[in-house]
Amino acid sequence: MKKSNENLDEETERLLKEVEQSQKELNNILDDCDKQIISLEKKAYDGVRDVFKYFDRINDKLFNFNNILIAGFFALGKLKDDVPMWMIIFPIINLCIFIFIEYMIMEKSRMEAYLLENFNEDRYRKNISKTNLYSLVTIISTLLVTIFFLFNLLK
């Protein structure tokens, strides 16, 4: 009977070691999963931020180009009699959209400044999405203003 108890103790000890080993492996797998999730969340956040950053760079270039268009519309209005001066309103409206986008970018930066205090991630993501949409609108509107300018220049 003693030998049978020893065999049972050995078997129990072996099973406990297997359970401990399985538990360690499971913990390692869960840690790896947590690291992967954190990595994916960071990539998603960086992706949104990078899209925003590239739209911001494009907006800076378009803002400068829009200022050139404003000067071009002034020159066109003075050089050609059939081009009315009121047409300057198109690049000025476009300029107002650019200023609004700069305001949205400032709001995004303000939210980031108070990241640790009262941060609302949903509002932050919505702000970035709206700003990206407005940036896309300014790309299209600048293209339209440019086409309108070239049409008046070449007619």
Phi and psi restraints in degrees (value plus and minus 20) as a CYANA .aco file:
   2 LYS   PHI     -82.7   -42.7
   2 LYS   PSI     -58.7   -18.7
   3 LYS   PHI     -86.9   -46.9
   3 LYS   PSI     -57.6   -17.6
   4 SER   PHI     -85.1   -45.1
   4 SER   PSI     -60.9   -20.9
   5 ASN   PHI     -85.1   -45.1
   5 ASN   PSI     -58.8   -18.8
   6 GLU   PHI     -84.3   -44.3
   6 GLU   PSI     -61.2   -21.2
   7 ASN   PHI     -83.3   -43.3
   7 ASN   PSI     -60.6   -20.6
   8 LEU   PHI     -85.6   -45.6
   8 LEU   PSI     -62.3   -22.3
   9 ASP   PHI     -82.3   -42.3
   9 ASP   PSI     -62.9   -22.9
  10 GLU   PHI     -84.4   -44.4
  10 GLU   PSI     -62.6   -22.6
  11 GLU   PHI     -84.7   -44.7
  11 GLU   PSI     -62.1   -22.1
  12 THR   PHI     -83.4   -43.4
  12 THR   PSI     -63.3   -23.3
  13 GLU   PHI     -83.3   -43.3
  13 GLU   PSI     -61.5   -21.5
  14 ARG   PHI     -83.7   -43.7
  14 ARG   PSI     -63.6   -23.6
  15 LEU   PHI     -84.6   -44.6
  15 LEU   PSI     -59.8   -19.8
  16 LEU   PHI     -83.1   -43.1
  16 LEU   PSI     -59.3   -19.3
  17 LYS   PHI     -85.4   -45.4
  17 LYS   PSI     -59.7   -19.7
  18 GLU   PHI     -84.9   -44.9
  18 GLU   PSI     -61.4   -21.4
  19 VAL   PHI     -83.5   -43.5
  19 VAL   PSI     -64.4   -24.4
  20 GLU   PHI     -80.8   -40.8
  20 GLU   PSI     -63.2   -23.2
  21 GLN   PHI     -84.0   -44.0
  21 GLN   PSI     -63.1   -23.1
  22 SER   PHI     -83.6   -43.6
  22 SER   PSI     -59.2   -19.2
  23 GLN   PHI     -85.1   -45.1
  23 GLN   PSI     -60.4   -20.4
  24 LYS   PHI     -83.6   -43.6
  24 LYS   PSI     -64.6   -24.6
  25 GLU   PHI     -82.3   -42.3
  25 GLU   PSI     -62.0   -22.0
  26 LEU   PHI     -83.3   -43.3
  26 LEU   PSI     -62.8   -22.8
  27 ASN   PHI     -82.4   -42.4
  27 ASN   PSI     -60.2   -20.2
  28 ASN   PHI     -83.4   -43.4
  28 ASN   PSI     -62.0   -22.0
  29 ILE   PHI     -83.6   -43.6
  29 ILE   PSI     -63.6   -23.6
  30 LEU   PHI     -84.8   -44.8
  30 LEU   PSI     -58.9   -18.9
  31 ASP   PHI     -82.7   -42.7
  31 ASP   PSI     -62.5   -22.5
  32 ASP   PHI     -82.8   -42.8
  32 ASP   PSI     -60.7   -20.7
  33 CYS   PHI     -82.9   -42.9
  33 CYS   PSI     -63.6   -23.6
  34 ASP   PHI     -80.4   -40.4
  34 ASP   PSI     -63.1   -23.1
  35 LYS   PHI     -83.4   -43.4
  35 LYS   PSI     -60.0   -20.0
  36 GLN   PHI     -85.1   -45.1
  36 GLN   PSI     -61.5   -21.5
  37 ILE   PHI     -84.4   -44.4
  37 ILE   PSI     -64.4   -24.4
  38 ILE   PHI     -81.7   -41.7
  38 ILE   PSI     -61.3   -21.3
  39 SER   PHI     -83.8   -43.8
  39 SER   PSI     -63.2   -23.2
  40 LEU   PHI     -86.4   -46.4
  40 LEU   PSI     -59.7   -19.7
  41 GLU   PHI     -83.5   -43.5
  41 GLU   PSI     -60.5   -20.5
  42 LYS   PHI     -85.5   -45.5
  42 LYS   PSI     -61.2   -21.2
  43 LYS   PHI     -83.3   -43.3
  43 LYS   PSI     -60.7   -20.7
  44 ALA   PHI     -83.3   -43.3
  44 ALA   PSI     -65.3   -25.3
  45 TYR   PHI     -83.2   -43.2
  45 TYR   PSI     -65.4   -25.4
  46 ASP   PHI     -83.2   -43.2
  46 ASP   PSI     -56.4   -16.4
  47 GLY   PHI     -83.1   -43.1
  47 GLY   PSI     -65.4   -25.4
  48 VAL   PHI     -82.8   -42.8
  48 VAL   PSI     -63.9   -23.9
  49 ARG   PHI     -84.7   -44.7
  49 ARG   PSI     -59.1   -19.1
  50 ASP   PHI     -87.9   -47.9
  50 ASP   PSI     -60.8   -20.8
  51 VAL   PHI     -79.4   -39.4
  51 VAL   PSI     -64.1   -24.1
  52 PHE   PHI     -81.0   -41.0
  52 PHE   PSI     -63.6   -23.6
  53 LYS   PHI     -82.3   -42.3
  53 LYS   PSI     -62.7   -22.7
  54 TYR   PHI     -89.3   -49.3
  54 TYR   PSI     -58.2   -18.2
  55 PHE   PHI     -81.7   -41.7
  55 PHE   PSI     -59.0   -19.0
  56 ASP   PHI     -82.8   -42.8
  56 ASP   PSI     -63.3   -23.3
  57 ARG   PHI     -84.1   -44.1
  57 ARG   PSI     -62.2   -22.2
  58 ILE   PHI     -83.0   -43.0
  58 ILE   PSI     -61.7   -21.7
  59 ASN   PHI     -81.3   -41.3
  59 ASN   PSI     -59.3   -19.3
  60 ASP   PHI     -80.3   -40.3
  60 ASP   PSI     -64.3   -24.3
  61 LYS   PHI     -87.4   -47.4
  61 LYS   PSI     -61.5   -21.5
  62 LEU   PHI     -87.9   -47.9
  62 LEU   PSI     -54.7   -14.7
  63 PHE   PHI     -79.6   -39.6
  63 PHE   PSI     -66.8   -26.8
  64 ASN   PHI     -83.9   -43.9
  64 ASN   PSI     -62.2   -22.2
  65 PHE   PHI     -84.0   -44.0
  65 PHE   PSI     -58.0   -18.0
  66 ASN   PHI     -83.4   -43.4
  66 ASN   PSI     -57.2   -17.2
  67 ASN   PHI     -83.3   -43.3
  67 ASN   PSI     -57.6   -17.6
  68 ILE   PHI     -84.7   -44.7
  68 ILE   PSI     -59.1   -19.1
  69 LEU   PHI     -84.5   -44.5
  69 LEU   PSI     -57.2   -17.2
  70 ILE   PHI     -80.7   -40.7
  70 ILE   PSI     -67.3   -27.3
  71 ALA   PHI     -82.8   -42.8
  71 ALA   PSI     -58.8   -18.8
  72 GLY   PHI     -83.6   -43.6
  72 GLY   PSI     -59.4   -19.4
  73 PHE   PHI     -86.8   -46.8
  73 PHE   PSI     -58.1   -18.1
  74 PHE   PHI     -81.3   -41.3
  74 PHE   PSI     -67.5   -27.5
  75 ALA   PHI     -83.5   -43.5
  75 ALA   PSI     -62.5   -22.5
  76 LEU   PHI     -82.7   -42.7
  76 LEU   PSI     -59.7   -19.7
  77 GLY   PHI     -85.4   -45.4
  77 GLY   PSI     -51.3   -11.3
  78 LYS   PHI    -104.2   -64.2
  78 LYS   PSI     -53.6   -13.6
  79 LEU   PHI    -103.7   -63.7
  79 LEU   PSI     -52.3   -12.3
  80 LYS   PHI    -133.5   -93.5
  80 LYS   PSI     109.8   149.8
  81 ASP   PHI     -94.3   -54.3
  81 ASP   PSI     -47.6    -7.6
  82 ASP   PHI    -105.6   -65.6
  82 ASP   PSI     -16.3    23.7
  83 VAL   PHI    -128.5   -88.5
  83 VAL   PSI      89.9   129.9
  84 PRO   PHI     -91.5   -51.5
  84 PRO   PSI     130.4   170.4
  85 MET   PHI     -89.0   -49.0
  85 MET   PSI     -42.4    -2.4
  86 TRP   PHI     -85.7   -45.7
  86 TRP   PSI     -33.7     6.3
  87 MET   PHI     -87.4   -47.4
  87 MET   PSI     -33.3     6.7
  88 ILE   PHI     -81.6   -41.6
  88 ILE   PSI     -36.8     3.2
  89 ILE   PHI     -82.2   -42.2
  89 ILE   PSI     -51.4   -11.4
  90 PHE   PHI     -83.6   -43.6
  90 PHE   PSI     -72.8   -32.8
  91 PRO   PHI     -89.2   -49.2
  91 PRO   PSI     -44.4    -4.4
  92 ILE   PHI     -90.9   -50.9
  92 ILE   PSI     -59.5   -19.5
  93 ILE   PHI     -82.0   -42.0
  93 ILE   PSI     -62.2   -22.2
  94 ASN   PHI     -81.2   -41.2
  94 ASN   PSI     -59.8   -19.8
  95 LEU   PHI     -82.8   -42.8
  95 LEU   PSI     -58.8   -18.8
  96 CYS   PHI     -83.3   -43.3
  96 CYS   PSI     -57.9   -17.9
  97 ILE   PHI     -83.9   -43.9
  97 ILE   PSI     -61.6   -21.6
  98 PHE   PHI     -81.8   -41.8
  98 PHE   PSI     -61.0   -21.0
  99 ILE   PHI     -84.8   -44.8
  99 ILE   PSI     -59.4   -19.4
 100 PHE   PHI     -83.0   -43.0
 100 PHE   PSI     -60.4   -20.4
 101 ILE   PHI     -83.4   -43.4
 101 ILE   PSI     -60.8   -20.8
 102 GLU   PHI     -81.5   -41.5
 102 GLU   PSI     -57.1   -17.1
 103 TYR   PHI     -83.3   -43.3
 103 TYR   PSI     -62.9   -22.9
 104 MET   PHI     -82.8   -42.8
 104 MET   PSI     -59.2   -19.2
 105 ILE   PHI     -85.0   -45.0
 105 ILE   PSI     -59.7   -19.7
 106 MET   PHI     -82.5   -42.5
 106 MET   PSI     -60.9   -20.9
 107 GLU   PHI     -83.8   -43.8
 107 GLU   PSI     -59.2   -19.2
 108 LYS   PHI     -82.1   -42.1
 108 LYS   PSI     -63.7   -23.7
 109 SER   PHI     -86.2   -46.2
 109 SER   PSI     -55.5   -15.5
 110 ARG   PHI     -84.2   -44.2
 110 ARG   PSI     -61.0   -21.0
 111 MET   PHI     -82.9   -42.9
 111 MET   PSI     -59.7   -19.7
 112 GLU   PHI     -86.7   -46.7
 112 GLU   PSI     -52.9   -12.9
 113 ALA   PHI     -85.8   -45.8
 113 ALA   PSI     -51.7   -11.7
 114 TYR   PHI    -123.6   -83.6
 114 TYR   PSI      13.1    53.1
 115 LEU   PHI     -75.9   -35.9
 115 LEU   PSI     -61.0   -21.0
 116 LEU   PHI    -106.9   -66.9
 116 LEU   PSI     -33.8     6.2
 117 GLU   PHI    -112.3   -72.3
 117 GLU   PSI     -93.1   -53.1
 118 ASN   PHI    -153.3  -113.3
 118 ASN   PSI      47.7    87.7
 119 PHE   PHI    -113.1   -73.1
 119 PHE   PSI     110.0   150.0
 120 ASN   PHI    -134.6   -94.6
 120 ASN   PSI      83.5   123.5
 121 GLU   PHI     -85.5   -45.5
 121 GLU   PSI     -57.9   -17.9
 122 ASP   PHI     -82.3   -42.3
 122 ASP   PSI     -64.6   -24.6
 123 ARG   PHI     -83.6   -43.6
 123 ARG   PSI     -59.3   -19.3
 124 TYR   PHI     -82.4   -42.4
 124 TYR   PSI     -67.7   -27.7
 125 ARG   PHI     -85.6   -45.6
 125 ARG   PSI     -59.3   -19.3
 126 LYS   PHI     -83.4   -43.4
 126 LYS   PSI     -60.6   -20.6
 127 ASN   PHI     -80.3   -40.3
 127 ASN   PSI     -65.8   -25.8
 128 ILE   PHI     -84.3   -44.3
 128 ILE   PSI     -63.3   -23.3
 129 SER   PHI     -82.4   -42.4
 129 SER   PSI     -63.7   -23.7
 130 LYS   PHI     -83.2   -43.2
 130 LYS   PSI     -63.2   -23.2
 131 THR   PHI     -83.7   -43.7
 131 THR   PSI     -60.5   -20.5
 132 ASN   PHI     -83.2   -43.2
 132 ASN   PSI     -59.1   -19.1
 133 LEU   PHI     -85.0   -45.0
 133 LEU   PSI     -64.8   -24.8
 134 TYR   PHI     -82.7   -42.7
 134 TYR   PSI     -56.0   -16.0
 135 SER   PHI     -83.7   -43.7
 135 SER   PSI     -60.7   -20.7
 136 LEU   PHI     -83.7   -43.7
 136 LEU   PSI     -59.6   -19.6
 137 VAL   PHI     -82.2   -42.2
 137 VAL   PSI     -61.2   -21.2
 138 THR   PHI     -88.5   -48.5
 138 THR   PSI     -52.5   -12.5
 139 ILE   PHI     -82.0   -42.0
 139 ILE   PSI     -66.3   -26.3
 140 ILE   PHI     -87.1   -47.1
 140 ILE   PSI     -63.8   -23.8
 141 SER   PHI     -86.7   -46.7
 141 SER   PSI     -55.8   -15.8
 142 THR   PHI     -86.3   -46.3
 142 THR   PSI     -58.3   -18.3
 143 LEU   PHI     -82.1   -42.1
 143 LEU   PSI     -63.0   -23.0
 144 LEU   PHI     -85.5   -45.5
 144 LEU   PSI     -61.8   -21.8
 145 VAL   PHI     -83.8   -43.8
 145 VAL   PSI     -58.9   -18.9
 146 THR   PHI     -84.5   -44.5
 146 THR   PSI     -64.9   -24.9
 147 ILE   PHI     -82.1   -42.1
 147 ILE   PSI     -62.1   -22.1
 148 PHE   PHI     -82.4   -42.4
 148 PHE   PSI     -61.6   -21.6
 149 PHE   PHI     -83.5   -43.5
 149 PHE   PSI     -67.7   -27.7
 150 LEU   PHI     -84.1   -44.1
 150 LEU   PSI     -57.4   -17.4
 151 PHE   PHI     -80.3   -40.3
 151 PHE   PSI     -65.6   -25.6
 152 ASN   PHI     -90.6   -50.6
 152 ASN   PSI     -51.1   -11.1
 153 LEU   PHI     -90.9   -50.9
 153 LEU   PSI     -59.1   -19.1
 154 LEU   PHI    -112.6   -72.6
 154 LEU   PSI     -26.1    13.9
